[in-house]
């Protein structure tokens, strides 16, 4: 670094572009070992970089967050430097300027903590992580939601989740799911708590669903509640948990409560307002979708049972929605059909239904690019499945394979003969 004094002075320039240029140059120093060694010698410059986290211009604040985070994550010596008393004092002073800036500082702390267990211990020892946890259990809902968002990021790291469990934070969060006597603000915090458990449960579903029964019970009952926001929160969380094979198995162990929940999701897909119908179909898609390496007997039986629980005639329900005039609803239903058509039991269910094969082969049912692509994905799911060789009749498979080879946008050529008319 050749001009530390000039860079330091430029960080106080009133023009946003100048500060961004300096931060860009400092970020280059972080990526270069020799320049990084020089940068560590200029604590005044580093203090001013940290103070930029509090700039009114969001672009400058975001750039400063990236620089400070990259510097702290570059080595163990660097993280000790960034959170040493002089620079930590500057960070705390900057964070004290407003709620928005305070959470920028917490964002740095969480990003650095996610890198390693050692970093997390340091940020705990200097007090930043414990302070963030206290924000979650305050009385300001907006503050709580912002803190929950950051805490969710920390919990996605294994060592972060273990730390939160060891400190009893996750247990306290679960208690927030219970409606208190003063429930006026409860509905505002509930989606954030559900998202927390849904995100951490995506990575460790069996642990979360078994260890936090209040969360599991709330999740499976919320889809039937009249409140629109609560139902959306339940659908999003179920979709997050049900994306993986482990998540499906963990949900399957919830027994009849999960089956009843799937039935309620089917009712939402049929009768709810448009947004809820689409989200319900997206959740059903995630619950039924299996990758090639996940086609075990247990998962196939589980997904078949869930599909049967969607409605008395689940294929008729989804197929009917796939023929609605509303594109978003049709696309969501077609994605469910594609998930079903990739499975052996689904191929039998679909192609044994009178008229379904003819529907798949009829290109006139979709006119938009999105619709043609979505319907083609249903055909591709059948043709590309190893089970289709014995689950689908040879004649039907031959027709679908020809459709697949022709592509989503095939148009049959027509020949016209011009006749010369004589008078």
HELIX and SHEET records of a PDB file:
HELIX    1   1 UNK A    4  UNK A   10  1                                   7    
HELIX    2   2 UNK A   16  UNK A   31  1                                  16    
HELIX    3   3 UNK A   33  UNK A   39  1                                   7    
HELIX    4   4 UNK A   43  UNK A   51  1                                   9    
HELIX    5   5 UNK A   52  UNK A   54  5                                   3    
HELIX    6   6 UNK A   58  UNK A   73  1                                  16    
HELIX    7   7 UNK A   76  UNK A   82  1                                   7    
HELIX    8   8 UNK A   85  UNK A   95  1                                  11    
HELIX    9   9 UNK A   99  UNK A  113  1                                  15    
HELIX   10  10 UNK A  117  UNK A  125  1                                   9    
HELIX   11  11 UNK A  128  UNK A  136  1                                   9    
HELIX   12  12 UNK A  141  UNK A  156  1                                  16    
HELIX   13  13 UNK A  158  UNK A  166  1                                   9    
HELIX   14  14 UNK A  169  UNK A  175  1                                   7    
HELIX   15  15 UNK A  186  UNK A  203  1                                  18    
HELIX   16  16 UNK A  205  UNK A  211  1                                   7    
HELIX   17  17 UNK A  213  UNK A  222  1                                  10    
HELIX   18  18 UNK A  228  UNK A  241  1                                  14    
HELIX   19  19 UNK A  245  UNK A  252  1                                   8    
HELIX   20  20 UNK A  256  UNK A  271  1                                  16    
HELIX   21  21 UNK A  274  UNK A  288  1                                  15    
HELIX   22  22 UNK A  292  UNK A  294  5                                   3    
HELIX   23  23 UNK A  297  UNK A  310  1                                  14    
HELIX   24  24 UNK A  314  UNK A  321  1                                   8    
HELIX   25  25 UNK A  327  UNK A  341  1                                  15    
HELIX   26  26 UNK A  344  UNK A  351  1                                   8    
HELIX   27  27 UNK A  356  UNK A  361  1                                   6    
HELIX   28  28 UNK A  363  UNK A  365  5                                   3    
HELIX   29  29 UNK A  369  UNK A  383  1                                  15    
HELIX   30  30 UNK A  388  UNK A  391  1                                   4    
HELIX   31  31 UNK A  394  UNK A  406  1                                  13    
END                                                                             
